[in-house]
Amino acid sequence: VRGLCGTYNWDQQDEFTTPEGDVETSVTAFANQYRASGDCPVLGPVPLQPCDAFAGRREVAEAACAVLQGPAFQ
């Protein structure tokens, strides 16, 4: 499960490993490494708060996150 979900090896020092094998130190630098070329804008130093920016999608996002926090990923 290496990638956007982390490395899943219980070592938090390498959770932001990029596709090139580098380890980023910030969320935005890490996320920018996974951008689809030209399709998404480069994130600035402060990431958007998705629940604030897309309030109507909060319930959908919480349902999706519940799957990741459920028994399949325990």
CHARMM-style PDB file with segment names, atoms N, HN, CA, C and O in Angstrom:
ATOM      1  N   VAL     1       0.819  -1.207   0.000  1.00  0.00      PROA
ATOM      2  CA  VAL     1       0.000   0.000   0.000  1.00  0.00      PROA
ATOM      3  C   VAL     1       0.853   1.256   0.000  1.00  0.00      PROA
ATOM      4  O   VAL     1       0.418   2.303   0.480  1.00  0.00      PROA
ATOM      5  N   ARG     2       2.042   1.162  -0.525  1.00  0.00      PROA
ATOM      6  HN  ARG     2       2.395   0.312  -0.915  1.00  0.00      PROA
ATOM      7  CA  ARG     2       2.929   2.315  -0.542  1.00  0.00      PROA
ATOM      8  C   ARG     2       2.368   3.414  -1.438  1.00  0.00      PROA
ATOM      9  O   ARG     2       1.878   3.131  -2.531  1.00  0.00      PROA
ATOM     10  N   GLY     3       2.434   4.642  -0.992  1.00  0.00      PROA
ATOM     11  HN  GLY     3       2.833   4.872  -0.104  1.00  0.00      PROA
ATOM     12  CA  GLY     3       1.948   5.763  -1.792  1.00  0.00      PROA
ATOM     13  C   GLY     3       1.169   6.728  -0.945  1.00  0.00      PROA
ATOM     14  O   GLY     3       1.581   7.057   0.167  1.00  0.00      PROA
ATOM     15  N   LEU     4       0.052   7.185  -1.450  1.00  0.00      PROA
ATOM     16  HN  LEU     4      -0.283   6.918  -2.354  1.00  0.00      PROA
ATOM     17  CA  LEU     4      -0.731   8.180  -0.732  1.00  0.00      PROA
ATOM     18  C   LEU     4      -1.228   7.689   0.614  1.00  0.00      PROA
ATOM     19  O   LEU     4      -1.505   8.502   1.496  1.00  0.00      PROA
ATOM     20  N   CYS     5      -1.348   6.393   0.795  1.00  0.00      PROA
ATOM     21  HN  CYS     5      -1.123   5.733   0.078  1.00  0.00      PROA
ATOM     22  CA  CYS     5      -1.781   5.842   2.083  1.00  0.00      PROA
ATOM     23  C   CYS     5      -0.603   5.593   3.024  1.00  0.00      PROA
ATOM     24  O   CYS     5      -0.799   5.042   4.107  1.00  0.00      PROA
ATOM     25  N   GLY     6       0.589   5.976   2.648  1.00  0.00      PROA
ATOM     26  HN  GLY     6       0.748   6.423   1.768  1.00  0.00      PROA
ATOM     27  CA  GLY     6       1.769   5.749   3.473  1.00  0.00      PROA
ATOM     28  C   GLY     6       2.443   4.441   3.087  1.00  0.00      PROA
ATOM     29  O   GLY     6       2.088   3.821   2.084  1.00  0.00      PROA
ATOM     30  N   THR     7       3.422   4.023   3.893  1.00  0.00      PROA
ATOM     31  HN  THR     7       3.710   4.526   4.708  1.00  0.00      PROA
ATOM     32  CA  THR     7       4.162   2.796   3.604  1.00  0.00      PROA
ATOM     33  C   THR     7       3.658   1.614   4.418  1.00  0.00      PROA
ATOM     34  O   THR     7       3.996   0.466   4.130  1.00  0.00      PROA
ATOM     35  N   TYR     8       2.859   1.892   5.422  1.00  0.00      PROA
ATOM     36  HN  TYR     8       2.584   2.824   5.656  1.00  0.00      PROA
ATOM     37  CA  TYR     8       2.239   0.863   6.262  1.00  0.00      PROA
ATOM     38  C   TYR     8       3.269  -0.095   6.846  1.00  0.00      PROA
ATOM     39  O   TYR     8       3.095  -1.314   6.829  1.00  0.00      PROA
ATOM     40  N   ASN     9       4.352   0.493   7.364  1.00  0.00      PROA
ATOM     41  HN  ASN     9       4.493   1.483   7.378  1.00  0.00      PROA
ATOM     42  CA  ASN     9       5.377  -0.333   8.004  1.00  0.00      PROA
ATOM     43  C   ASN     9       5.625   0.100   9.448  1.00  0.00      PROA
ATOM     44  O   ASN     9       6.615  -0.301  10.060  1.00  0.00      PROA
ATOM     45  N   TRP    10       4.744   0.902   9.978  1.00  0.00      PROA
ATOM     46  HN  TRP    10       3.940   1.228   9.481  1.00  0.00      PROA
ATOM     47  CA  TRP    10       4.783   1.404  11.354  1.00  0.00      PROA
ATOM     48  C   TRP    10       5.951   2.354  11.621  1.00  0.00      PROA
ATOM     49  O   TRP    10       6.223   2.677  12.777  1.00  0.00      PROA
ATOM     50  N   ASP    11       6.631   2.799  10.592  1.00  0.00      PROA
ATOM     51  HN  ASP    11       6.410   2.536   9.653  1.00  0.00      PROA
ATOM     52  CA  ASP    11       7.721   3.764  10.727  1.00  0.00      PROA
ATOM     53  C   ASP    11       7.228   5.105  10.202  1.00  0.00      PROA
ATOM     54  O   ASP    11       7.138   5.307   8.990  1.00  0.00      PROA
ATOM     55  N   GLN    12       6.911   6.018  11.107  1.00  0.00      PROA
ATOM     56  HN  GLN    12       6.984   5.854  12.090  1.00  0.00      PROA
ATOM     57  CA  GLN    12       6.343   7.297  10.695  1.00  0.00      PROA
ATOM     58  C   GLN    12       7.351   8.201   9.993  1.00  0.00      PROA
ATOM     59  O   GLN    12       6.963   9.214   9.410  1.00  0.00      PROA
ATOM     60  N   GLN    13       8.633   7.858  10.036  1.00  0.00      PROA
ATOM     61  HN  GLN    13       8.948   7.035  10.509  1.00  0.00      PROA
ATOM     62  CA  GLN    13       9.655   8.681   9.397  1.00  0.00      PROA
ATOM     63  C   GLN    13       9.618   8.584   7.873  1.00  0.00      PROA
ATOM     64  O   GLN    13      10.169   9.447   7.189  1.00  0.00      PROA
ATOM     65  N   ASP    14       8.976   7.542   7.331  1.00  0.00      PROA
ATOM     66  HN  ASP    14       8.529   6.841   7.887  1.00  0.00      PROA
ATOM     67  CA  ASP    14       8.955   7.405   5.874  1.00  0.00      PROA
ATOM     68  C   ASP    14       7.543   7.439   5.283  1.00  0.00      PROA
ATOM     69  O   ASP    14       7.334   6.989   4.156  1.00  0.00      PROA
ATOM     70  N   GLU    15       6.590   7.961   6.025  1.00  0.00      PROA
ATOM     71  HN  GLU    15       6.760   8.327   6.940  1.00  0.00      PROA
ATOM     72  CA  GLU    15       5.208   7.990   5.546  1.00  0.00      PROA
ATOM     73  C   GLU    15       5.019   8.888   4.330  1.00  0.00      PROA
ATOM     74  O   GLU    15       4.110   8.648   3.536  1.00  0.00      PROA
ATOM     75  N   PHE    16       5.837   9.900   4.162  1.00  0.00      PROA
ATOM     76  HN  PHE    16       6.576  10.095   4.807  1.00  0.00      PROA
ATOM     77  CA  PHE    16       5.697  10.815   3.028  1.00  0.00      PROA
ATOM     78  C   PHE    16       6.698  10.477   1.926  1.00  0.00      PROA
ATOM     79  O   PHE    16       7.291  11.379   1.335  1.00  0.00      PROA
ATOM     80  N   THR    17       6.892   9.193   1.644  1.00  0.00      PROA
ATOM     81  HN  THR    17       6.410   8.460   2.124  1.00  0.00      PROA
ATOM     82  CA  THR    17       7.789   8.770   0.578  1.00  0.00      PROA
ATOM     83  C   THR    17       7.124   9.013  -0.772  1.00  0.00      PROA
ATOM     84  O   THR    17       5.999   8.573  -1.010  1.00  0.00      PROA
ATOM     85  N   THR    18       7.829   9.717  -1.650  1.00  0.00      PROA
ATOM     86  HN  THR    18       8.742  10.074  -1.457  1.00  0.00      PROA
ATOM     87  CA  THR    18       7.291  10.084  -2.964  1.00  0.00      PROA
ATOM     88  C   THR    18       7.479   8.936  -3.957  1.00  0.00      PROA
ATOM     89  O   THR    18       8.188   7.975  -3.657  1.00  0.00      PROA
ATOM     90  N   PRO    19       6.858   9.021  -5.130  1.00  0.00      PROA
ATOM     91  CA  PRO    19       7.055   7.984  -6.140  1.00  0.00      PROA
ATOM     92  C   PRO    19       8.523   7.801  -6.534  1.00  0.00      PROA
ATOM     93  O   PRO    19       8.920   6.719  -6.965  1.00  0.00      PROA
ATOM     94  N   GLU    20       9.330   8.860  -6.386  1.00  0.00      PROA
ATOM     95  HN  GLU    20       9.007   9.739  -6.036  1.00  0.00      PROA
ATOM     96  CA  GLU    20      10.754   8.781  -6.720  1.00  0.00      PROA
ATOM     97  C   GLU    20      11.592   8.224  -5.583  1.00  0.00      PROA
ATOM     98  O   GLU    20      12.795   8.025  -5.752  1.00  0.00      PROA
ATOM     99  N   GLY    21      10.978   7.961  -4.407  1.00  0.00      PROA
ATOM    100  HN  GLY    21      10.001   8.122  -4.270  1.00  0.00      PROA
ATOM    101  CA  GLY    21      11.705   7.413  -3.274  1.00  0.00      PROA
ATOM    102  C   GLY    21      12.214   8.452  -2.293  1.00  0.00      PROA
ATOM    103  O   GLY    21      12.830   8.096  -1.289  1.00  0.00      PROA
ATOM    104  N   ASP    22      11.971   9.738  -2.561  1.00  0.00      PROA
ATOM    105  HN  ASP    22      11.470  10.027  -3.378  1.00  0.00      PROA
ATOM    106  CA  ASP    22      12.356  10.787  -1.623  1.00  0.00      PROA
ATOM    107  C   ASP    22      11.343  10.831  -0.492  1.00  0.00      PROA
ATOM    108  O   ASP    22      10.209  10.379  -0.655  1.00  0.00      PROA
ATOM    109  N   VAL    23      11.746  11.375   0.662  1.00  0.00      PROA
ATOM    110  HN  VAL    23      12.667  11.742   0.794  1.00  0.00      PROA
ATOM    111  CA  VAL    23      10.826  11.548   1.780  1.00  0.00      PROA
ATOM    112  C   VAL    23      10.608  13.046   1.982  1.00  0.00      PROA
ATOM    113  O   VAL    23      11.544  13.782   2.294  1.00  0.00      PROA
ATOM    114  N   GLU    24       9.371  13.483   1.802  1.00  0.00      PROA
ATOM    115  HN  GLU    24       8.611  12.884   1.548  1.00  0.00      PROA
ATOM    116  CA  GLU    24       9.029  14.893   1.999  1.00  0.00      PROA
ATOM    117  C   GLU    24       8.743  15.146   3.469  1.00  0.00      PROA
ATOM    118  O   GLU    24       8.392  14.226   4.208  1.00  0.00      PROA
ATOM    119  N   THR    25       8.896  16.395   3.888  1.00  0.00      PROA
ATOM    120  HN  THR    25       9.182  17.142   3.288  1.00  0.00      PROA
ATOM    121  CA  THR    25       8.667  16.730   5.288  1.00  0.00      PROA
ATOM    122  C   THR    25       7.356  17.469   5.516  1.00  0.00      PROA
ATOM    123  O   THR    25       6.950  17.658   6.662  1.00  0.00      PROA
ATOM    124  N   SER    26       6.686  17.890   4.443  1.00  0.00      PROA
ATOM    125  HN  SER    26       7.016  17.736   3.511  1.00  0.00      PROA
ATOM    126  CA  SER    26       5.420  18.586   4.623  1.00  0.00      PROA
ATOM    127  C   SER    26       4.318  17.927   3.804  1.00  0.00      PROA
ATOM    128  O   SER    26       4.578  17.283   2.788  1.00  0.00      PROA
ATOM    129  N   VAL    27       3.098  18.099   4.260  1.00  0.00      PROA
ATOM    130  HN  VAL    27       2.887  18.623   5.085  1.00  0.00      PROA
ATOM    131  CA  VAL    27       1.945  17.519   3.582  1.00  0.00      PROA
ATOM    132  C   VAL    27       1.819  18.068   2.165  1.00  0.00      PROA
ATOM    133  O   VAL    27       1.578  17.308   1.227  1.00  0.00      PROA
ATOM    134  N   THR    28       1.980  19.379   2.000  1.00  0.00      PROA
ATOM    135  HN  THR    28       2.175  19.996   2.762  1.00  0.00      PROA
ATOM    136  CA  THR    28       1.779  19.971   0.675  1.00  0.00      PROA
ATOM    137  C   THR    28       2.863  19.534  -0.306  1.00  0.00      PROA
ATOM    138  O   THR    28       2.565  19.258  -1.468  1.00  0.00      PROA
ATOM    139  N   ALA    29       4.115  19.468   0.143  1.00  0.00      PROA
ATOM    140  HN  ALA    29       4.357  19.693   1.087  1.00  0.00      PROA
ATOM    141  CA  ALA    29       5.186  19.017  -0.746  1.00  0.00      PROA
ATOM    142  C   ALA    29       4.937  17.570  -1.171  1.00  0.00      PROA
ATOM    143  O   ALA    29       5.156  17.214  -2.329  1.00  0.00      PROA
ATOM    144  N   PHE    30       4.485  16.748  -0.245  1.00  0.00      PROA
ATOM    145  HN  PHE    30       4.307  17.037   0.696  1.00  0.00      PROA
ATOM    146  CA  PHE    30       4.172  15.355  -0.548  1.00  0.00      PROA
ATOM    147  C   PHE    30       3.016  15.258  -1.539  1.00  0.00      PROA
ATOM    148  O   PHE    30       3.103  14.530  -2.528  1.00  0.00      PROA
ATOM    149  N   ALA    31       1.942  15.987  -1.278  1.00  0.00      PROA
ATOM    150  HN  ALA    31       1.872  16.579  -0.475  1.00  0.00      PROA
ATOM    151  CA  ALA    31       0.767  15.941  -2.158  1.00  0.00      PROA
ATOM    152  C   ALA    31       1.109  16.428  -3.558  1.00  0.00      PROA
ATOM    153  O   ALA    31       0.608  15.885  -4.543  1.00  0.00      PROA
ATOM    154  N   ASN    32       1.957  17.447  -3.656  1.00  0.00      PROA
ATOM    155  HN  ASN    32       2.365  17.888  -2.856  1.00  0.00      PROA
ATOM    156  CA  ASN    32       2.335  17.963  -4.974  1.00  0.00      PROA
ATOM    157  C   ASN    32       3.089  16.926  -5.806  1.00  0.00      PROA
ATOM    158  O   ASN    32       3.056  16.987  -7.035  1.00  0.00      PROA
ATOM    159  N   GLN    33       3.765  15.977  -5.160  1.00  0.00      PROA
ATOM    160  HN  GLN    33       3.791  15.928  -4.162  1.00  0.00      PROA
ATOM    161  CA  GLN    33       4.478  14.925  -5.887  1.00  0.00      PROA
ATOM    162  C   GLN    33       3.524  13.951  -6.575  1.00  0.00      PROA
ATOM    163  O   GLN    33       3.907  13.268  -7.524  1.00  0.00      PROA
ATOM    164  N   TYR    34       2.281  13.888  -6.094  1.00  0.00      PROA
ATOM    165  HN  TYR    34       1.969  14.443  -5.323  1.00  0.00      PROA
ATOM    166  CA  TYR    34       1.295  12.970  -6.654  1.00  0.00      PROA
ATOM    167  C   TYR    34       0.292  13.660  -7.581  1.00  0.00      PROA
ATOM    168  O   TYR    34      -0.685  13.041  -8.002  1.00  0.00      PROA
ATOM    169  N   ARG    35       0.526  14.936  -7.902  1.00  0.00      PROA
ATOM    170  HN  ARG    35       1.320  15.438  -7.560  1.00  0.00      PROA
ATOM    171  CA  ARG    35      -0.375  15.663  -8.806  1.00  0.00      PROA
ATOM    172  C   ARG    35      -0.367  15.016 -10.184  1.00  0.00      PROA
ATOM    173  O   ARG    35       0.665  14.551 -10.667  1.00  0.00      PROA
ATOM    174  N   ALA    36      -1.528  14.999 -10.795  1.00  0.00      PROA
ATOM    175  HN  ALA    36      -2.366  15.377 -10.403  1.00  0.00      PROA
ATOM    176  CA  ALA    36      -1.606  14.583 -12.197  1.00  0.00      PROA
ATOM    177  C   ALA    36      -1.097  15.764 -13.014  1.00  0.00      PROA
ATOM    178  O   ALA    36      -1.595  16.879 -12.859  1.00  0.00      PROA
ATOM    179  N   SER    37      -0.143  15.544 -13.853  1.00  0.00      PROA
ATOM    180  HN  SER    37       0.262  14.639 -13.979  1.00  0.00      PROA
ATOM    181  CA  SER    37       0.516  16.615 -14.597  1.00  0.00      PROA
ATOM    182  C   SER    37      -0.469  17.591 -15.220  1.00  0.00      PROA
ATOM    183  O   SER    37      -1.251  17.224 -16.096  1.00  0.00      PROA
ATOM    184  N   GLY    38      -0.427  18.826 -14.767  1.00  0.00      PROA
ATOM    185  HN  GLY    38       0.209  19.125 -14.054  1.00  0.00      PROA
ATOM    186  CA  GLY    38      -1.236  19.895 -15.334  1.00  0.00      PROA
ATOM    187  C   GLY    38      -2.705  19.856 -14.985  1.00  0.00      PROA
ATOM    188  O   GLY    38      -3.409  20.835 -15.233  1.00  0.00      PROA
ATOM    189  N   ASP    39      -3.201  18.765 -14.418  1.00  0.00      PROA
ATOM    190  HN  ASP    39      -2.629  17.970 -14.216  1.00  0.00      PROA
ATOM    191  CA  ASP    39      -4.619  18.661 -14.109  1.00  0.00      PROA
ATOM    192  C   ASP    39      -5.002  19.334 -12.791  1.00  0.00      PROA
ATOM    193  O   ASP    39      -6.135  19.785 -12.627  1.00  0.00      PROA
ATOM    194  N   CYS    40      -4.080  19.399 -11.880  1.00  0.00      PROA
ATOM    195  HN  CYS    40      -3.159  19.033 -12.013  1.00  0.00      PROA
ATOM    196  CA  CYS    40      -4.359  19.979 -10.564  1.00  0.00      PROA
ATOM    197  C   CYS    40      -3.396  21.131 -10.294  1.00  0.00      PROA
ATOM    198  O   CYS    40      -2.236  21.077 -10.701  1.00  0.00      PROA
ATOM    199  N   PRO    41      -3.869  22.169  -9.611  1.00  0.00      PROA
ATOM    200  CA  PRO    41      -2.957  23.260  -9.282  1.00  0.00      PROA
ATOM    201  C   PRO    41      -1.949  22.829  -8.214  1.00  0.00      PROA
ATOM    202  O   PRO    41      -2.235  21.952  -7.399  1.00  0.00      PROA
ATOM    203  N   VAL    42      -0.781  23.446  -8.225  1.00  0.00      PROA
ATOM    204  HN  VAL    42      -0.548  24.158  -8.888  1.00  0.00      PROA
ATOM    205  CA  VAL    42       0.220  23.193  -7.193  1.00  0.00      PROA
ATOM    206  C   VAL    42      -0.318  23.748  -5.883  1.00  0.00      PROA
ATOM    207  O   VAL    42      -0.801  24.879  -5.836  1.00  0.00      PROA
ATOM    208  N   LEU    43      -0.235  22.953  -4.816  1.00  0.00      PROA
ATOM    209  HN  LEU    43       0.158  22.034  -4.854  1.00  0.00      PROA
ATOM    210  CA  LEU    43      -0.699  23.413  -3.512  1.00  0.00      PROA
ATOM    211  C   LEU    43       0.285  24.404  -2.927  1.00  0.00      PROA
ATOM    212  O   LEU    43       1.497  24.278  -3.107  1.00  0.00      PROA
ATOM    213  N   GLY    44      -0.243  25.384  -2.228  1.00  0.00      PROA
ATOM    214  HN  GLY    44      -1.227  25.486  -2.081  1.00  0.00      PROA
ATOM    215  CA  GLY    44       0.590  26.354  -1.533  1.00  0.00      PROA
ATOM    216  C   GLY    44       1.070  25.789  -0.209  1.00  0.00      PROA
ATOM    217  O   GLY    44       0.820  24.622   0.090  1.00  0.00      PROA
ATOM    218  N   PRO    45       1.759  26.602   0.592  1.00  0.00      PROA
ATOM    219  CA  PRO    45       2.319  26.108   1.853  1.00  0.00      PROA
ATOM    220  C   PRO    45       1.267  25.709   2.885  1.00  0.00      PROA
ATOM    221  O   PRO    45       1.549  24.893   3.762  1.00  0.00      PROA
ATOM    222  N   VAL    46       0.074  26.265   2.796  1.00  0.00      PROA
ATOM    223  HN  VAL    46      -0.155  26.928   2.084  1.00  0.00      PROA
ATOM    224  CA  VAL    46      -0.983  25.920   3.747  1.00  0.00      PROA
ATOM    225  C   VAL    46      -2.079  25.193   2.978  1.00  0.00      PROA
ATOM    226  O   VAL    46      -2.739  25.799   2.134  1.00  0.00      PROA
ATOM    227  N   PRO    47      -2.288  23.899   3.251  1.00  0.00      PROA
ATOM    228  CA  PRO    47      -3.306  23.169   2.498  1.00  0.00      PROA
ATOM    229  C   PRO    47      -4.713  23.665   2.818  1.00  0.00      PROA
ATOM    230  O   PRO    47      -4.981  24.151   3.917  1.00  0.00      PROA
ATOM    231  N   LEU    48      -5.598  23.535   1.847  1.00  0.00      PROA
ATOM    232  HN  LEU    48      -5.381  23.141   0.954  1.00  0.00      PROA
ATOM    233  CA  LEU    48      -6.993  23.868   2.064  1.00  0.00      PROA
ATOM    234  C   LEU    48      -7.587  22.949   3.120  1.00  0.00      PROA
ATOM    235  O   LEU    48      -7.170  21.800   3.264  1.00  0.00      PROA
ATOM    236  N   GLN    49      -8.549  23.458   3.845  1.00  0.00      PROA
ATOM    237  HN  GLN    49      -8.887  24.392   3.728  1.00  0.00      PROA
ATOM    238  CA  GLN    49      -9.321  22.617   4.745  1.00  0.00      PROA
ATOM    239  C   GLN    49     -10.501  22.109   3.929  1.00  0.00      PROA
ATOM    240  O   GLN    49     -11.457  22.855   3.714  1.00  0.00      PROA
ATOM    241  N   PRO    50     -10.465  20.866   3.469  1.00  0.00      PROA
ATOM    242  CA  PRO    50     -11.480  20.396   2.535  1.00  0.00      PROA
ATOM    243  C   PRO    50     -12.903  20.491   3.066  1.00  0.00      PROA
ATOM    244  O   PRO    50     -13.825  20.748   2.293  1.00  0.00      PROA
ATOM    245  N   CYS    51     -13.104  20.293   4.358  1.00  0.00      PROA
ATOM    246  HN  CYS    51     -12.355  20.084   4.986  1.00  0.00      PROA
ATOM    247  CA  CYS    51     -14.465  20.377   4.887  1.00  0.00      PROA
ATOM    248  C   CYS    51     -14.980  21.811   4.862  1.00  0.00      PROA
ATOM    249  O   CYS    51     -16.187  22.031   4.760  1.00  0.00      PROA
ATOM    250  N   ASP    52     -14.089  22.779   4.953  1.00  0.00      PROA
ATOM    251  HN  ASP    52     -13.108  22.600   5.035  1.00  0.00      PROA
ATOM    252  CA  ASP    52     -14.498  24.179   4.843  1.00  0.00      PROA
ATOM    253  C   ASP    52     -14.718  24.567   3.384  1.00  0.00      PROA
ATOM    254  O   ASP    52     -15.675  25.274   3.069  1.00  0.00      PROA
ATOM    255  N   ALA    53     -13.841  24.110   2.493  1.00  0.00      PROA
ATOM    256  HN  ALA    53     -13.064  23.536   2.749  1.00  0.00      PROA
ATOM    257  CA  ALA    53     -13.913  24.481   1.088  1.00  0.00      PROA
ATOM    258  C   ALA    53     -15.064  23.785   0.367  1.00  0.00      PROA
ATOM    259  O   ALA    53     -15.631  24.342  -0.573  1.00  0.00      PROA
ATOM    260  N   PHE    54     -15.410  22.579   0.798  1.00  0.00      PROA
ATOM    261  HN  PHE    54     -14.949  22.127   1.561  1.00  0.00      PROA
ATOM    262  CA  PHE    54     -16.453  21.788   0.130  1.00  0.00      PROA
ATOM    263  C   PHE    54     -17.436  21.252   1.168  1.00  0.00      PROA
ATOM    264  O   PHE    54     -17.594  20.040   1.319  1.00  0.00      PROA
ATOM    265  N   ALA    55     -18.090  22.160   1.877  1.00  0.00      PROA
ATOM    266  HN  ALA    55     -17.962  23.144   1.754  1.00  0.00      PROA
ATOM    267  CA  ALA    55     -18.965  21.779   2.988  1.00  0.00      PROA
ATOM    268  C   ALA    55     -20.043  20.779   2.582  1.00  0.00      PROA
ATOM    269  O   ALA    55     -20.421  19.932   3.391  1.00  0.00      PROA
ATOM    270  N   GLY    56     -20.542  20.854   1.363  1.00  0.00      PROA
ATOM    271  HN  GLY    56     -20.235  21.542   0.706  1.00  0.00      PROA
ATOM    272  CA  GLY    56     -21.583  19.947   0.906  1.00  0.00      PROA
ATOM    273  C   GLY    56     -21.103  18.519   0.718  1.00  0.00      PROA
ATOM    274  O   GLY    56     -21.923  17.612   0.584  1.00  0.00      PROA
ATOM    275  N   ARG    57     -19.808  18.298   0.704  1.00  0.00      PROA
ATOM    276  HN  ARG    57     -19.141  19.035   0.813  1.00  0.00      PROA
ATOM    277  CA  ARG    57     -19.243  16.960   0.491  1.00  0.00      PROA
ATOM    278  C   ARG    57     -18.752  16.318   1.793  1.00  0.00      PROA
ATOM    279  O   ARG    57     -18.177  15.230   1.768  1.00  0.00      PROA
ATOM    280  N   ARG    58     -18.975  16.981   2.922  1.00  0.00      PROA
ATOM    281  HN  ARG    58     -19.443  17.864   2.943  1.00  0.00      PROA
ATOM    282  CA  ARG    58     -18.466  16.480   4.203  1.00  0.00      PROA
ATOM    283  C   ARG    58     -18.965  15.070   4.506  1.00  0.00      PROA
ATOM    284  O   ARG    58     -18.174  14.208   4.889  1.00  0.00      PROA
ATOM    285  N   GLU    59     -20.260  14.823   4.341  1.00  0.00      PROA
ATOM    286  HN  GLU    59     -20.902  15.523   4.030  1.00  0.00      PROA
ATOM    287  CA  GLU    59     -20.811  13.503   4.660  1.00  0.00      PROA
ATOM    288  C   GLU    59     -20.195  12.412   3.784  1.00  0.00      PROA
ATOM    289  O   GLU    59     -19.896  11.321   4.269  1.00  0.00      PROA
ATOM    290  N   VAL    60     -20.006  12.702   2.500  1.00  0.00      PROA
ATOM    291  HN  VAL    60     -20.249  13.589   2.105  1.00  0.00      PROA
ATOM    292  CA  VAL    60     -19.398  11.726   1.591  1.00  0.00      PROA
ATOM    293  C   VAL    60     -17.961  11.438   2.022  1.00  0.00      PROA
ATOM    294  O   VAL    60     -17.530  10.285   2.035  1.00  0.00      PROA
ATOM    295  N   ALA    61     -17.223  12.490   2.374  1.00  0.00      PROA
ATOM    296  HN  ALA    61     -17.573  13.427   2.363  1.00  0.00      PROA
ATOM    297  CA  ALA    61     -15.825  12.320   2.798  1.00  0.00      PROA
ATOM    298  C   ALA    61     -15.740  11.526   4.097  1.00  0.00      PROA
ATOM    299  O   ALA    61     -14.882  10.653   4.233  1.00  0.00      PROA
ATOM    300  N   GLU    62     -16.614  11.818   5.048  1.00  0.00      PROA
ATOM    301  HN  GLU    62     -17.311  12.527   4.937  1.00  0.00      PROA
ATOM    302  CA  GLU    62     -16.588  11.090   6.315  1.00  0.00      PROA
ATOM    303  C   GLU    62     -16.926   9.610   6.104  1.00  0.00      PROA
ATOM    304  O   GLU    62     -16.358   8.745   6.770  1.00  0.00      PROA
ATOM    305  N   ALA    63     -17.838   9.320   5.192  1.00  0.00      PROA
ATOM    306  HN  ALA    63     -18.300  10.023   4.651  1.00  0.00      PROA
ATOM    307  CA  ALA    63     -18.174   7.922   4.898  1.00  0.00      PROA
ATOM    308  C   ALA    63     -16.982   7.209   4.272  1.00  0.00      PROA
ATOM    309  O   ALA    63     -16.700   6.059   4.607  1.00  0.00      PROA
ATOM    310  N   ALA    64     -16.278   7.887   3.364  1.00  0.00      PROA
ATOM    311  HN  ALA    64     -16.507   8.822   3.092  1.00  0.00      PROA
ATOM    312  CA  ALA    64     -15.101   7.289   2.734  1.00  0.00      PROA
ATOM    313  C   ALA    64     -13.997   7.062   3.759  1.00  0.00      PROA
ATOM    314  O   ALA    64     -13.341   6.020   3.737  1.00  0.00      PROA
ATOM    315  N   CYS    65     -13.786   8.008   4.645  1.00  0.00      PROA
ATOM    316  HN  CYS    65     -14.319   8.854   4.663  1.00  0.00      PROA
ATOM    317  CA  CYS    65     -12.754   7.861   5.670  1.00  0.00      PROA
ATOM    318  C   CYS    65     -13.117   6.756   6.668  1.00  0.00      PROA
ATOM    319  O   CYS    65     -12.231   6.096   7.211  1.00  0.00      PROA
ATOM    320  N   ALA    66     -14.397   6.557   6.906  1.00  0.00      PROA
ATOM    321  HN  ALA    66     -15.117   7.093   6.465  1.00  0.00      PROA
ATOM    322  CA  ALA    66     -14.817   5.506   7.824  1.00  0.00      PROA
ATOM    323  C   ALA    66     -14.376   4.142   7.336  1.00  0.00      PROA
ATOM    324  O   ALA    66     -14.078   3.260   8.142  1.00  0.00      PROA
ATOM    325  N   VAL    67     -14.329   3.958   6.018  1.00  0.00      PROA
ATOM    326  HN  VAL    67     -14.571   4.674   5.364  1.00  0.00      PROA
ATOM    327  CA  VAL    67     -13.846   2.694   5.466  1.00  0.00      PROA
ATOM    328  C   VAL    67     -12.376   2.498   5.832  1.00  0.00      PROA
ATOM    329  O   VAL    67     -11.976   1.399   6.216  1.00  0.00      PROA
ATOM    330  N   LEU    68     -11.576   3.548   5.718  1.00  0.00      PROA
ATOM    331  HN  LEU    68     -11.901   4.440   5.406  1.00  0.00      PROA
ATOM    332  CA  LEU    68     -10.147   3.450   6.038  1.00  0.00      PROA
ATOM    333  C   LEU    68      -9.918   3.230   7.527  1.00  0.00      PROA
ATOM    334  O   LEU    68      -8.908   2.647   7.921  1.00  0.00      PROA
ATOM    335  N   GLN    69     -10.847   3.692   8.354  1.00  0.00      PROA
ATOM    336  HN  GLN    69     -11.668   4.166   8.034  1.00  0.00      PROA
ATOM    337  CA  GLN    69     -10.704   3.519   9.800  1.00  0.00      PROA
ATOM    338  C   GLN    69     -11.416   2.269  10.301  1.00  0.00      PROA
ATOM    339  O   GLN    69     -11.414   1.991  11.500  1.00  0.00      PROA
ATOM    340  N   GLY    70     -12.020   1.521   9.396  1.00  0.00      PROA
ATOM    341  HN  GLY    70     -12.021   1.747   8.422  1.00  0.00      PROA
ATOM    342  CA  GLY    70     -12.774   0.323   9.750  1.00  0.00      PROA
ATOM    343  C   GLY    70     -11.905  -0.907   9.930  1.00  0.00      PROA
ATOM    344  O   GLY    70     -10.679  -0.831   9.858  1.00  0.00      PROA
ATOM    345  N   PRO    71     -12.547  -2.032  10.164  1.00  0.00      PROA
ATOM    346  CA  PRO    71     -11.829  -3.274  10.471  1.00  0.00      PROA
ATOM    347  C   PRO    71     -10.923  -3.778   9.356  1.00  0.00      PROA
ATOM    348  O   PRO    71      -9.947  -4.473   9.636  1.00  0.00      PROA
ATOM    349  N   ALA    72     -11.213  -3.455   8.114  1.00  0.00      PROA
ATOM    350  HN  ALA    72     -12.007  -2.890   7.887  1.00  0.00      PROA
ATOM    351  CA  ALA    72     -10.367  -3.937   7.018  1.00  0.00      PROA
ATOM    352  C   ALA    72      -8.944  -3.405   7.110  1.00  0.00      PROA
ATOM    353  O   ALA    72      -8.012  -4.039   6.614  1.00  0.00      PROA
ATOM    354  N   PHE    73      -8.767  -2.238   7.744  1.00  0.00      PROA
ATOM    355  HN  PHE    73      -9.523  -1.723   8.146  1.00  0.00      PROA
ATOM    356  CA  PHE    73      -7.436  -1.618   7.833  1.00  0.00      PROA
ATOM    357  C   PHE    73      -6.901  -1.607   9.271  1.00  0.00      PROA
ATOM    358  O   PHE    73      -5.958  -0.875   9.574  1.00  0.00      PROA
ATOM    359  N   GLN    74      -7.484  -2.394  10.136  1.00  0.00      PROA
ATOM    360  HN  GLN    74      -8.250  -2.988   9.890  1.00  0.00      PROA
ATOM    361  CA  GLN    74      -7.015  -2.447  11.520  1.00  0.00      PROA
ATOM    362  C   GLN    74      -5.741  -3.254  11.627  1.00  0.00      PROA
ATOM    363  OT1 GLN    74      -5.198  -3.408  12.721  1.00  0.00      PROA
TER     364      GLN     74
END
